[in-house]
């Protein structure tokens, strides 16, 4: 009984350290995206969620709660102790026990349940890692080449990407158009097999998402020189392509959201890459870069001179 009381007391102390993490931080770290029209609404893996300070409501599921632990339990389907562990792991609190994240911070991404991260099974491209599969099956959008020109025009005219950067990706099948005219950027894992995809709308409404069943900790979208030793981590596939055009002697990888600890990052570190965190120059990007460097001190910060790498590309500032 005494041991049980001690364990409960320890868990309560750990919970007190993570409970106050900003809900916006947690949502971003789980890969949620803020609605472009309603700043209080977030699009999450459990559907739309409304957030008011430290309280959230999922109207579609008729539930809600308060604090970071409740939110992680709801989003990830974890019990209380595992939700506390998730927060500790993703915000670097498990060792130091410091209260680092207040209401002024935020991040993006998603843990693969409570599974361990595996390293690479052999040398290969940066995205080839192992990992436990999530229960939800991967469902990639169907390719529709009739929509490809629409995707090309969006990426070239609106996002400023060079056709010379896009065509090798299209030819390799790593970038394609789906039936709705969305741009599909494949995440590749072991054996260069797809483990997910980033989706970007090409219409008048700004829209982005992930293919159902995507396993972001088992692979990534990347571009650049295969023999480069420098790696820049970016928040999206479009940013990675933009960064690759601006810094051509590097490998640019999308973390599919500003996530502080992608499952494949340790494998890159073990391979000896010089890794830069090129997350956006905003509150989310700075918070997540700080968390990543805290977890992996060898990672260096590389701030885009504008808000993100695509903004740098389209505004054409000088890169020193």
C-alpha positions, 0 to 999 in steps of 0.5 A, a space after each residue: 500500500 505504501 508503494 502504491 501511495 508513493 507511485 501515486 504521489 510521483 505520478 501526481 508530481 509529474 502530472 503537475 509539471 506537464 498539465 499547464 502546457 499550452 493546448 495549442 502547443 499540444 495540438 500542434 505537436 499532434 499534427 493538428 492545424 488551426 482553422 484559417 477562418 476560426 482561430 479557436 478551432 483546430 482540425 485534429 485526428 479526432 475531428 474539429 476541436 474548439 479551444 478556449 485557453 486551457 479548455 477544449 471541446 469536441 462538439 462532434 464527439 460530445 466531449 471535452 476537458 481541460 489541460 494538456 493531459 486531458 487533451 492528449 488522452 482524448 487525441 491519442 486514446 491514452 490512459 492517464 499515466 501514458 498521457 503524462 509520459 507522452 507529454 514528458 517525452 515530447 517536451 523534454 521534461 522527463 529528466 529535468 522536471 522543469 516547467 518549460 512550456 507555459 501558455 505562451 508557447 506552441 508545437 506540431 506532430 504526433 506520437 506513434 502511440 507509446 511505441 518505441 522508435 527504431 533505428 534504420 535497418 540498413 544504410 539508405 536515404 534519410 527516411 528509411 527507419 523502422 517503427 511499430 505500425 499504427 492500427 489505422 491502415 494507410 489510405 493514399 489518395 488515388 493518383 489522377 494524372 489529369 489533375 497534374 497540370 493543375 498541381 504543377 501550376 499551383 506549385 510553380 505560379 503560387 508557391 514559386 517552386 522551379 519546374 526543375 525541382 518538381 519534375 524529378 519528384 513527379 517522375 519518381 512518383 514522390 509527388 503526384 495529383 489526386 482526383 481532387 487536384 490536391 498535391 500529394 507528397 509521399 513519405 517514404 520509409 524502409 525500402 523506400 515504401 510509402 508510409 504516408 503522404 502530405 496533402 496540399 489543396 491547390 484551390 482558392 481555399 488554403 488547405 493541408 492535411 495528411 493521408 489517413 493512416 500516415 505514420 510520420 515516425 516511420 518515414 518522411 518526404 525529403 529532397 536534395 543531394 543524396 551525398 550531402 552531409 547537411 540536413 535541414 528539417 522543415 515543417 512541410 514538403 513545400 518548405 523542404 523543396 523551397 529550402 532545397 532550392 535555396 540551399 542546394 548542397 543539403 538534404 531538406 526533410 519535411 517533419 510534416 509539422 513542427 515536431 520536436 522529436 520525429 521517430 527517425 531523427 535519432 537514426 540521422 544523428 547516428 549516421 553523422 549528419 549535420 542537422 539544422 532545425 529550419 522550422 518557421 520563424 514564429 512562436 510555434 517554430 521557435 518553441 519546437 526548435 527549442 524542444 528539439 535542441 533540448 532533446 538533441 543538443 547536436 541539432 543547430 537552429 537555422 531560422 528562415 530569414 522570412 516566416 518560412 522557407 517558401 516565403 524566403 523563396 518567393 520574396 527572394 532575399 539574399 541567403 548568406 
